[in-house]
Amino acid sequence: MTTPGAEPVIDTSRPHSARMYDHYLGGKDHFEADRQAAEAIAGVFPGIGTCARELRFFMHRATRVLAREHGIRQWLDVGTGIPTEPNLHQVAQSVAPEARVVYADNDPLVLKYAERLMRTAPGGRTAYVHADLRSPDELLKSPEVADVLDLTQPVALSLNAILHFVPDDQDPYGLVSRFVDALPSGSALALSHSTPEFAPEAWARIEEIYLQGGTPGQVRTLEEGKRFFEGLDLIDPGIAMVHTWRPDPEDEQRVASLTDADVSAWGGVAFKP
């Protein structure tokens, strides 16, 4: 594990998924290689910015629902990405100031900006772990997790827009199960994922562009996504396109202007019995 005090080593010559996502969201924490790859993807699928924004909005709503309606006060956010306000802890602490959040990501640039993730509400706690989704046991045993989270009490595992960077040969379903198995009854899984259902040729090309940049990936249909939630109890509306999952009243006009093809991403929230 690397702590925020370490000097990150950043390779700016190759695109990175977290920095490309920052570009889609209109951020500034990316480099020329990231911009070029992101613009190549936009040329194939012009709705990529809409997809990225709606994935982010889903995370906001799922976090609020878990905090407000289900009393969740602890989060483990894996695949955090470059900080973009409001971050998950800001959303959670707007409902419950005492909420605790541990962020984890394997991009050195996220480590560089980790101090943004440490600005917590009075009474709350946050921490950052430089770690990889594909090493769940190491992540869960990290000092940061032990210090901030009580794993005998319910924890929400947030996997927002990350598993489409874990192809089947890296056992994504098994990885999710290992995280969920380590959490107590009453814990939750909030998960979102891009889908190729509405533009399969475009998404096949998107996978190629990411792979050429050194990032393998695999988008999955909503039907394939159901396997991530096996053994868990989904809350309404189940697995849905992210823009239609519990939209807030102020979202109605934006949501009405979108099609499923525009967004091309699904999400869901479920509880461990």
C-alpha positions in Angstrom: 0.0 0.0 0.0 1.1 3.5 -0.8 0.1 6.4 1.5 -0.6 10.0 0.3 2.8 11.2 1.5 4.6 9.1 -1.1 5.7 10.7 -4.4 3.6 9.3 -7.2 5.2 8.2 -10.4 3.0 9.2 -13.3 3.4 7.9 -16.9 2.0 10.7 -19.1 3.0 8.9 -22.3 0.1 6.4 -22.2 -3.6 7.1 -21.7 -5.2 6.0 -18.4 -8.9 5.3 -17.8 -9.2 7.5 -14.7 -7.7 10.5 -16.6 -9.8 9.9 -19.7 -12.9 9.8 -17.4 -11.8 13.2 -16.1 -11.6 14.5 -19.7 -15.2 13.2 -20.4 -16.4 15.1 -17.3 -14.7 18.3 -18.4 -11.9 18.2 -15.9 -8.4 19.4 -16.2 -6.4 16.6 -14.6 -5.3 14.7 -17.7 -2.5 14.8 -20.3 -2.2 14.8 -24.1 -2.3 11.0 -24.4 -5.5 10.9 -22.4 -7.1 13.7 -24.4 -6.2 12.0 -27.7 -7.6 8.6 -26.6 -10.7 10.2 -25.2 -11.4 12.2 -28.3 -10.9 9.1 -30.4 -13.6 7.4 -28.4 -15.9 10.4 -28.7 -15.4 10.1 -32.5 -16.7 6.6 -32.3 -19.4 7.2 -29.6 -20.3 10.9 -29.3 -22.4 10.2 -26.2 -19.4 9.2 -24.1 -19.5 12.4 -22.1 -23.2 11.9 -21.4 -22.5 8.3 -20.3 -19.7 9.5 -17.9 -21.9 12.2 -16.4 -24.8 9.9 -15.8 -22.6 7.3 -14.2 -21.4 10.0 -11.8 -24.9 11.2 -11.1 -26.0 7.6 -10.3 -23.2 7.4 -7.7 -24.5 10.6 -6.1 -28.1 9.3 -5.9 -27.1 5.8 -4.8 -25.0 7.3 -2.0 -27.8 9.5 -0.8 -30.4 6.7 -0.9 -28.1 4.4 1.1 -27.4 7.2 3.7 -30.9 8.7 3.9 -33.2 5.6 3.5 -31.0 2.8 4.8 -28.9 4.3 7.5 -25.5 3.4 5.9 -22.7 5.3 7.5 -19.6 3.6 6.0 -18.4 3.3 2.4 -15.5 1.6 0.6 -15.2 3.2 -2.8 -13.0 1.2 -5.1 -11.9 2.7 -8.4 -12.3 6.2 -7.1 -10.9 8.1 -10.0 -9.6 11.6 -10.0 -11.5 13.7 -7.4 -14.5 15.5 -8.9 -16.7 17.5 -6.5 -19.0 16.5 -5.0 -17.0 13.4 -4.1 -18.7 10.4 -2.5 -17.9 11.4 1.0 -19.3 14.9 0.4 -22.6 13.4 -0.8 -22.7 11.0 2.1 -21.8 13.6 4.7 -24.4 16.0 3.4 -26.9 13.5 4.8 -24.9 12.1 7.7 -21.9 14.2 8.7 -20.5 11.3 10.7 -20.1 9.1 7.6 -16.8 7.4 7.0 -15.3 6.7 3.6 -12.2 4.8 2.4 -11.3 5.5 -1.2 -9.1 3.2 -3.3 -7.5 3.5 -6.7 -4.4 2.3 -8.5 -3.7 5.5 -10.6 -0.7 7.5 -9.2 -2.4 10.7 -10.4 -5.3 10.0 -8.0 -2.8 9.6 -5.2 -1.3 13.0 -6.1 -4.7 14.6 -5.6 -5.8 12.5 -2.6 -5.8 15.4 -0.3 -9.0 16.5 -2.0 -10.5 13.3 -0.6 -9.4 14.0 2.9 -11.4 17.2 3.4 -14.1 15.7 5.6 -17.0 17.1 7.6 -16.6 17.4 11.4 -17.3 14.1 12.9 -16.7 12.2 9.7 -13.6 10.3 8.5 -12.0 9.7 5.1 -8.9 7.9 4.0 -7.2 7.0 0.7 -5.5 3.7 -0.2 -3.3 3.4 -3.3 -4.5 -0.2 -4.2 -5.9 -2.3 -6.9 -9.4 -3.7 -7.3 -7.9 -7.0 -8.4 -6.2 -7.4 -4.9 -9.2 -7.4 -2.6 -7.6 -9.2 0.3 -4.7 -6.8 0.4 -7.0 -3.8 0.1 -9.3 -5.0 2.9 -6.4 -5.7 5.2 -4.9 -2.3 4.7 -4.2 -0.1 7.8 -6.4 2.7 6.3 -9.4 0.4 6.1 -8.8 -0.9 9.6 -8.4 2.6 10.9 -11.5 4.2 9.3 -14.0 1.4 8.8 -15.6 -1.0 11.3 -16.0 -4.2 9.3 -18.3 -5.7 11.9 -20.9 -3.0 10.9 -22.6 -2.5 7.5 -20.4 -1.1 4.7 -21.5 0.1 1.3 -19.1 -1.2 -1.4 -19.2 1.4 -4.3 -18.0 0.1 -7.6 -18.9 2.9 -9.9 -17.8 2.7 -13.6 -14.8 0.4 -12.8 -15.7 -3.2 -13.6 -15.8 -2.5 -17.4 -12.0 -2.3 -17.0 -11.9 -5.9 -15.7 -12.3 -8.4 -18.5 -13.6 -11.9 -17.8 -10.1 -13.4 -17.7 -9.5 -11.4 -14.6 -12.5 -12.9 -12.8 -14.6 -9.7 -12.2 -17.5 -11.7 -10.7 -15.2 -13.5 -8.3 -13.5 -10.2 -7.3 -16.9 -8.7 -6.4 -17.8 -11.8 -4.4 -14.6 -11.6 -2.4 -15.3 -8.1 -1.4 -18.9 -8.8 -0.5 -18.1 -12.0 1.4 -15.7 -9.9 3.6 -18.5 -7.5 4.6 -21.1 -8.2 7.3 -24.9 -8.7 6.8 -26.6 -5.5 6.0 -23.8 -4.2 3.8 -24.6 -2.9 0.4 -23.3 -3.1 -3.2 -23.7 -0.1 -5.4 -22.4 -0.9 -8.9 -22.6 0.7 -12.3 -21.3 -0.4 -15.7 -21.2 0.6 -19.4 -23.2 -1.6 -21.8 -22.8 -2.3 -25.5 -26.5 -3.2 -26.0 -27.4 -0.1 -28.1 -24.2 0.3 -30.2 -22.3 -3.0 -30.2 -19.9 -2.0 -33.0 -19.0 1.3 -31.4 -18.4 -0.3 -28.0 -16.2 -3.0 -29.6 -14.1 -0.2 -31.1 -14.0 1.6 -27.7 -12.6 -1.6 -26.1 -9.9 -1.6 -28.8 -8.9 2.0 -28.2 -8.5 1.4 -24.5 -6.6 -1.8 -25.1 -4.2 0.0 -27.5 -3.5 2.4 -24.7 -2.7 -0.4 -22.3 -6.1 -0.7 -20.5 -8.0 -3.9 -21.2 -11.7 -3.8 -20.8 -15.0 -5.5 -21.4 -18.4 -3.8 -21.4 -21.4 -6.0 -20.3 -25.1 -6.1 -21.0 -27.6 -5.5 -18.2 -28.4 -9.2 -18.4 -24.8 -10.0 -17.8 -24.7 -7.5 -15.0 -27.3 -9.5 -13.0 -24.6 -12.0 -12.0 -22.8 -9.4 -10.0 -25.8 -9.2 -7.7 -26.4 -12.9 -7.2 -27.3 -13.8 -3.6 -28.0 -10.1 -2.8 -31.4 -8.3 -2.4 -31.8 -5.6 -5.0 -33.7 -2.5 -4.0 -36.2 -0.8 -6.3 -36.0 -0.4 -9.3 -33.6 -3.2 -9.5 -30.9 -3.0 -12.2 -31.8 -0.1 -14.5 -30.2 2.3 -16.9 -28.4 4.7 -14.7 -30.4 7.8 -15.6 -33.7 6.1 -14.8 -32.5 4.8 -11.4 -34.3 6.9 -8.7 -34.0 10.2 -10.5 -34.5 13.2 -8.3 -37.4 15.6 -9.1 -35.0 18.2 -10.4 -33.6 15.6 -12.8 -36.9 15.1 -14.7 -36.2 17.4 -17.6 -32.7 16.1 -18.1 -33.7 12.5 -17.9 -36.6 13.0 -20.3 -34.2 14.4 -22.9 -32.0 11.2 -22.7 -32.4 7.8 -24.4 -31.0 4.5 -23.1 -28.7 4.6 -26.1 -27.4 8.0 -25.1 -26.4 6.8 -21.7 -25.5 3.2 -22.4 -24.9 2.3 -18.8 -26.8 0.4 -16.1 -26.6 0.3 -12.4 -28.1 -1.2 -9.2 -28.0 -1.2 -5.5 -28.4 -4.4 -3.4 -28.0 -5.5 0.2 -26.3 -8.6 1.7 -28.8 -10.6 3.7 
